[in-house]
Amino acid sequence: MLPLRLARSALFAAVCVTLAALAHWFADGTLPGPGRLALGAGLGTAGAGALAGREREPVAIAILLGSAQILLHGLFSWHAAPAPMLPGHGPATDMGMVLCHLTAALVTGWWVARGETALWAVLRRLAVRLLLVLAPCPAYPLTPPAPAYRSPGGPYESVLRHAVVRRGPPLAAAF
């Protein structure tokens, strides 16, 4: 199911890169260049493709998304030359950027985990439906069913079969 794995990996990378770029823009006022966005998307797709072989738990998805946010933050923050500071932005905004990345990782971790759960539920239902369609099913039972009752064998069974047994004191003693 390589196409499904690649689609899931590309979606995961697109969410990670978009969130990291928006967090940088929101906290720092600058957007990374297209080269860094493409590099981040490529690395994110490759990393997610290696881990997309099976369904992941929501906690694992949030941890992977948080790790990807940290790596993308490093990629987007790395400058060959010092960047000019914009008014109102500087070292004090580093904590704001960390909070933006953390919030993005938690919110989208939940969102991606719900999407993963829905995707795997649909795939399981399709697999069951496909098995029901493709599996040979006889139109009649192969063996006749066993009788639900026994034929009376003992001398008193035919007389006592319809007897009503009530436990408790006699009705006159209850008054």
C-alpha positions as CSV (number, residue, x, y, z in Angstrom):
1,M,0.0,0.0,0.0
2,L,2.8,2.4,-1.0
3,P,0.5,5.1,-2.5
4,L,-1.5,5.3,0.8
5,R,1.8,5.5,2.8
6,L,3.1,8.2,0.5
7,A,-0.1,10.2,0.7
8,R,-0.2,10.0,4.5
9,S,3.5,11.0,4.7
10,A,3.0,14.0,2.4
11,L,-0.1,15.1,4.3
12,F,1.8,14.9,7.6
13,A,4.8,16.8,6.2
14,A,2.5,19.5,4.7
15,V,0.8,20.0,8.1
16,C,4.1,20.1,9.9
17,V,5.8,22.6,7.5
18,T,2.7,24.8,7.3
19,L,2.4,25.0,11.1
20,A,6.1,25.7,11.6
21,A,6.1,28.4,8.9
22,L,2.9,30.0,10.4
23,A,4.4,29.8,13.9
24,H,7.5,31.6,12.7
25,W,5.5,34.2,11.0
26,F,3.3,34.7,14.0
27,A,6.1,34.9,16.6
28,D,9.0,36.4,14.5
29,G,7.3,38.3,11.8
30,T,9.2,36.5,9.0
31,L,8.4,33.6,6.7
32,P,11.0,31.1,5.7
33,G,12.1,31.1,2.0
34,P,10.7,28.7,-0.5
35,G,14.0,26.7,-0.5
36,R,13.7,26.0,3.2
37,L,10.0,25.2,2.9
38,A,10.8,22.7,0.2
39,L,13.6,21.2,2.1
40,G,11.4,20.9,5.2
41,A,8.7,19.3,3.2
42,G,11.1,16.8,1.7
43,L,12.6,15.8,5.0
44,G,9.2,15.7,6.6
45,T,7.8,13.4,3.9
46,A,10.9,11.1,4.1
47,G,10.8,10.9,7.9
48,A,7.0,10.3,8.0
49,G,7.2,7.8,5.2
50,A,9.6,5.7,7.2
51,L,7.2,5.7,10.2
52,A,3.9,5.4,8.3
53,G,3.7,1.7,8.0
54,R,1.1,1.1,10.7
55,E,-1.5,2.9,12.8
56,R,0.0,5.1,15.5
57,E,-1.4,6.1,18.9
58,P,-2.4,9.7,19.5
59,V,0.5,10.2,22.0
60,A,3.0,8.9,19.5
61,I,1.6,11.2,16.8
62,A,1.9,14.2,19.1
63,I,5.5,13.3,20.0
64,L,6.4,12.9,16.4
65,L,4.7,16.1,15.4
66,G,6.5,17.9,18.3
67,S,9.8,16.5,17.2
68,A,9.2,17.6,13.6
69,Q,8.3,21.1,14.9
70,I,11.6,21.3,16.8
71,L,13.6,20.2,13.7
72,L,11.7,22.6,11.4
73,H,12.2,25.4,13.9
74,G,15.9,24.8,13.7
75,L,15.8,24.7,9.9
76,F,13.8,27.9,9.7
77,S,15.8,29.7,12.4
78,W,19.2,28.9,10.9
79,H,20.5,31.9,9.0
80,A,23.7,32.2,7.0
81,A,23.9,35.9,7.9
82,P,22.3,37.6,10.9
83,A,18.8,38.7,9.9
84,P,17.7,42.2,10.7
85,M,15.4,42.5,13.7
86,L,11.9,43.8,13.2
87,P,10.5,46.2,15.7
88,G,8.9,44.3,18.5
89,H,10.7,41.1,17.7
90,G,13.9,39.8,19.2
91,P,15.3,37.3,21.7
92,A,12.3,37.9,24.0
93,T,10.1,36.4,21.4
94,D,11.9,33.0,21.6
95,M,9.5,31.9,24.3
96,G,6.6,33.0,22.2
97,M,7.9,31.0,19.3
98,V,8.3,27.9,21.5
99,L,4.8,28.3,22.7
100,C,3.5,28.7,19.1
101,H,5.3,25.5,18.1
102,L,4.0,23.7,21.2
103,T,0.5,24.8,20.6
104,A,0.6,23.9,17.0
105,A,2.1,20.5,17.8
106,L,-0.6,19.7,20.4
107,V,-3.6,20.9,18.4
108,T,-2.6,19.3,15.1
109,G,-1.4,16.2,16.9
110,W,-5.0,15.7,18.1
111,W,-6.3,16.6,14.6
112,V,-3.9,14.2,12.8
113,A,-4.6,11.4,15.3
114,R,-8.3,11.7,14.8
115,G,-7.8,11.6,11.0
116,E,-5.6,8.5,11.4
117,T,-8.2,6.8,13.5
118,A,-10.9,7.6,10.9
119,L,-8.7,6.4,8.1
120,W,-7.9,3.1,9.7
121,A,-11.5,2.5,10.6
122,V,-12.6,3.1,7.0
123,L,-9.8,0.7,5.8
124,R,-10.9,-2.0,8.2
125,R,-14.5,-1.7,7.1
126,L,-13.6,-1.8,3.5
127,A,-11.5,-4.9,4.2
128,V,-14.3,-6.7,6.0
129,R,-16.7,-5.7,3.2
130,L,-14.3,-7.0,0.6
131,L,-13.9,-10.2,2.4
132,L,-17.7,-10.7,2.6
133,V,-18.0,-10.0,-1.1
134,L,-15.2,-12.3,-2.2
135,A,-15.6,-15.1,0.3
136,P,-17.5,-18.1,-1.0
137,C,-20.7,-18.5,1.0
138,P,-22.9,-21.6,0.5
139,A,-26.6,-21.0,0.0
140,Y,-27.6,-23.8,2.3
141,P,-26.0,-25.2,5.5
142,L,-23.5,-28.0,5.0
143,T,-24.8,-30.1,7.9
144,P,-28.4,-30.2,9.3
145,P,-28.8,-28.5,12.6
146,A,-29.0,-30.6,15.8
147,P,-32.6,-30.8,17.2
148,A,-33.3,-28.3,20.0
149,Y,-35.0,-30.9,22.2
150,R,-34.5,-34.6,23.1
151,S,-37.1,-37.2,22.4
152,P,-38.6,-38.5,25.6
153,G,-36.5,-41.5,26.7
154,G,-37.6,-42.3,30.3
155,P,-41.0,-43.5,31.5
156,Y,-41.8,-40.4,33.4
157,E,-40.4,-37.8,31.1
158,S,-43.4,-37.6,28.9
159,V,-45.7,-37.0,31.9
160,L,-43.4,-34.6,33.7
161,R,-42.3,-32.6,30.7
162,H,-45.2,-30.1,31.0
163,A,-45.4,-30.1,34.8
164,V,-45.1,-26.7,36.5
165,V,-42.8,-26.6,39.5
166,R,-43.4,-23.8,42.0
167,R,-41.2,-23.4,45.0
168,G,-42.3,-21.8,48.3
169,P,-44.9,-22.2,50.9
170,P,-48.5,-23.3,50.1
171,L,-50.8,-20.5,49.2
172,A,-53.0,-21.0,52.3
173,A,-50.0,-20.6,54.7
174,A,-49.2,-17.1,53.2
175,F,-52.4,-15.6,54.7
